[in-house]
Amino acid sequence: MELFDKYAIIIIPENLVNILAEYEEMEFIEKPKRISFEVNQERLVSCINPVQSGVYNLFGEGVYAGIIDSGIDYSHPDFRNEDGTTRMAVLWDQTIAGNPPQGYDIGTVNIREQINEALAAPMPQRMDIVPSSNSGGHGTYVWCLKNN
């Protein structure tokens, strides 16, 4: 199946991959793989666990962080305060048209008050207020700002 710009997906038996790789036209071959998000493994690889324990005990209080990611589940406990409100100041979802930040033409910005309003609503009404989700991909700018 041809994709674009000379890229294609070829389905062949695994025992023929080495023969296919011998063709001069072949520049890159990658076997299919399952992509998954494994929070605990990523925390370990990113060295988050050691700085949040022991002598350091750093949790980022008072720190602003900009995250470029595939999306965000703004209802996830990691992005909420103990009282259930959001830790985010702003969420810019570039996949939703409507309210881009000043100077940009794409996306929708939701501020803390809107996110909190959404968090207080049951599903699916929550998505009418802040329709941003992380349905399984890579993608957009997400700002996860100052922990109150």
N, C-alpha and C positions, 0 to 999 in steps of 0.2 A: 504494500500500500504506500503510495507516494504521499509525503506530507507537504513539504514546501522547501524551497531553496536547496534542492538536490538531496534532501533527507528522505528516508523511507523506513518503513517497518517491514521486515522480511520474516516470515514464519517458515522455519526449516527444522528438520530433525537435528538434535544436538550433535549427533555424530558427523554432520556435514559442516559444522561451523568452521572447523580448521580449513577445509577446502575453500569455503567462501572467503576466508581471511586472506587466502593466497592471491585473490584477484587484485590487480593493480588499482582498480577503481575504488576499492574499499579503503576508507580512511579510518574508520572507527567501528567497532562492534561492541555492543553491550548486551549481556543477557538480561532478561526481565528480572526484576527484583521487587519484593514487597517493601513499600515505604511505610514506616510507622513512626509515631511519636512515642518515645519512651522517656517520660519525665525523669525518672530516677537515674537512668543511665546518663542522660544529658546533664543533669546536675553534677554528677561525678566527673564527667569529661570536661565540663566547664569550670571545675574547681570551686563550685559554689559550696559544697558541703564543708570543706575544711575552713573556709572563712566565716562560716556561720556557727562554728563550734570552737571549743578549746579557748585559747588565749585571745583570739581575734573577736569572736562573737559579733560579727558585722552583719547587719540586716538591711542596710541602706536607708535608714531613717533620715529624712530630710534631703534625700537625693532624687534628682530628676533623671529619668532614663528614657531614651527614645528607642523604641524597638521596631525593627524592620522584620516583618514576619509574614506568614501565610494568612494571617487573620488572628482573631483572638476571641475566646469565649469569655466575654466580659463578666459573666456570672460565676466563673471559676473562683474557688476560695482563695487562690493565690493573689487574686486581684481585688479582694474585698477586705474591708476592715472587720474587726470583731463584731460590730453592730450590723453588719450586712451591707453597709454602703460601699461604694466603689473607692478604690485607691487611685483610680485614674482621674487625671484632670481633663484630658482630651482624648478622644478616639477619632482618628481620621481614617475612614474606610474608603479606599479609592475605587472600590467596585460598586458603590452605590451613588447614583447621580442625585444631585439636588442642592447640596449646601457645601460647596468646596471652601477651603480656607482662602483668605484674601491673597490674591496674586496667583491663584491656581484655577484651572478649569475643570478639574475632575474630583469626584468623590463627595463625601458628606462628612461633616464634622459634627460630633456630638460632644457636648461638654458634661462635666460632672453632674450637674443637676438633672440633665436628661437621662444619663446613665442610671442615676439613682431612682428616677421615676420608673424607668424600665425594670430595674431590679425589684421594685416594690410590686410590680404587676405580675400576674400569673402568665404562664405560657398558654396559648400562643400570643396573647395580647402584648406581651413584652416586646415581641418582634415588630409590632406596629409602631412602637415608640423609638426603639433603637434597633433597626433591622440587621445590624452587623452580626456576622457569625464566622465560625471557622469550620467550614463543612469539609475540609480535608485537602488543603492544598498549600501552595506557596503564594506569596503575593504582596501584600500591601503594607503601607506604613501604618504602624499602630503606635500611638504615644501612650505609654504607661508612666504617668507622672506622679510626682511627689506623694509619698505616703503620709497621710494626715496623722 
